[in-house]
Amino acid sequence: MSTSPPEPAAVAPSAVIHDLGYRPYEGPRLGAGAVSWAFFVTGLRHCFGLGRSGRSKVLPMILLALMLLPALILVGVLVQAKDLLGLDEQIVAYSTYPMTTQLLISVFVAAQAPALISRDLRFRTITLYLARPLRRTTYVLVRVASLTAATFVLIGAPLLLMYLGGLLAELPAGRETGRFLGAAVGALLLAACLAGLSALTAALTVRRGLAVAAVIVVLLVSYTVVATIQGIAWDSGHDTVGEVAGLFSPYTLVNGVQVFLFDAPEATPTPPTGTAMGLLYLGTVAVLVLGSMAAMLGRYRTVTS
């Protein structure tokens, strides 16, 4: 009795593209510029918790409110009691306000820098972004730009409130405008310095909790040490030592630049004196910002190579 050979098992075809019914896209494709802008706006929104969970909004919004509250009180006193107290200028100078609120500013950048930087590096999600038309250098620039813009909003919002209050109190408009614009430049420089330094620290410390603590230590400890040295130098008559020490904290550094460029009120006992020291302060700001960017780019090359 003969038996027929078994039928060969069906082999599933390979390398087949199935038509799922999607319409092909034939419109214009956005380039690196549009991707970068969308990435920047998203990073800026995320710094304030917008577009994220409700818990992510709590800390940045509280810090923003705490930054505005003293300015609002100062404006109220200035407007209501200007004639009674004989006030003819701002109670707290524009240029010194960030120094008095540096704890709030430091906590903000310490919380947001790791959220933007550490997570991508730790889980290597950076490669997903670089798969799109976005170069590694552009990615780093956009990340730091988002953090810089968010920090500038945090610092500049109370300064704008004080400026509007000064106009409402009928302080000289020309003088107030000049001082406010000088303070705005200082706020932008401070935001760039803080963003670059905190982003670099977050890039080197990829665990978010450790990165937050590291940024706070770098910013607040550096200022405490610098302020102590400046106080001792001023008491002992060694002002040059205090001026050099001011180069090692972003807060004293930027305040020194404002004193040099705009003759703003000094917030430290030993501000820079002379053109040479003022130019040294300016050069240090440039080195800090550009050096942080270069170091971050090197870090990203290491992770993504």
Disulfide bonds with the S-S distance in Angstrom:
none
